C-alpha cells in the first residue's frame, strides 16, 4: 500500500504537536506550562452554554442546512453591519466547523493546479499546507524586516502571471501585528488592478490593544466585495475554540460553491454548537469586554517580563494574544552540554528542561523565532516567564 503524494507532502500542525507533547508530559505529572495553543483559558460565556442546553432540550440534534442555521447567519449579517457598516446578505454567509475549514473550502473552490497565492510571512501554520492540498503554490512575501507589515513594493514584485490571490491575516498570528489603513487600502487596490481575490482572515479582530484599531478591508474599500472572502468566528474573542464554529462571508458567485463543497465535506457544522454561537453573539458582549481587558493586562505583563531577558528581541504585539520572539542570539550556543542550533532545538530543550512549551518559528515560515501565547493566567505567565529567563541566562 502507498500514501498519496498529497499526504506525503503535508506537514503536521506544529502548534498541535507542541500542545500534544506538553499534555503528555503534564499527564506524566510534570509541571508543564504551555504557551503553545491559540486558545483562551476562560470558560465559554454562560449565554453560549444556556443556548446550547436549550437547543438540546428542544431536540435541535439533527442535520441543519449545510451552510448553517438561518438564525446564526442573520446574526453574522447584523454583526458586520453594526461593527463595520458592511451590508451583506444571509445567503453570502457560510457557517463552518471552525474558521479553518472555511479557508480550505474557499481555496478548494478558487485554486487550480499551479495557481499561486501570496502569503505574508511569518504566517499561520495551515495557510501553506491548505494551499498545497489544493495543488496551488504559495509565494512567500517576507515581512520580518518591515515590522511584520507587508511592503507594497515587495508584494508587487512577488506577483506573476500565475498569481490568483492573497491571504491577509490581521490581527496577525503569530506576530500580533495589526495592519494599518494605508497598507490594507494598497493591498485592496493591488487586488483590483491585478484581478486577484483576497481571503481576509480577521478571527482576532476583537483583540487589539492600546490605541490600535482593527479595520475590515471591505469597510475601507467596498469595491472589492466581489473578490473578498471574510473569515471570522467565535473561537477567540468568545473563548469557544472547542465548539468549532467559524463563519465566512463570500461573494454571491462563490458562496453557493463553498456551501456545496462543505456539504460534501462535513454535511453541516454541529447543530448544538451553532446555537451556542447564537447565544454568544446575542448576549455575550459583556464577556468579550471582560476577556479583552484581561488579555490586555496579560499582554502588558508578558512584555514587561520578556524585556528583562538576555539573548532575545521582540516587537510588542498590537493584537491577538501572541508575542513573536527572535531567539537568533541563542543559536550556536549551548544550554549545559546541549547545542542550540535551531528554534526547534530551542523549544525542545525549553520543554524538556524547564517544562515550558512554545512553538518554533519555523512552523510559521520564520526560523530563529518562537511564538509565546499569553492566553494564560497571570500566575502562569509569571512562572513560565521566570523559567524562560532562567533557561536563557543558563545559555552560554
Beta strands, then each sheet from edge to edge (+ up, - down):
strand 1: 33-34
strand 2: 93-96
strand 3: 116-121
strand 4: 137-142
strand 5: 163-169
strand 6: 197-201
strand 7: 228-233
strand 8: 246-249
strand 9: 313-314
strand 10: 322-326
strand 11: 333-335
strand 12: 338-340
strand 13: 356-357
strand 14: 359-360
strand 15: 369-373
sheet 1: 1+ 13+
sheet 2: 2+ 8- 7+ 6+ 5+ 3+ 4+
sheet 3: 9+ 10- 15+ 14-
sheet 4: 11+ 12-
end
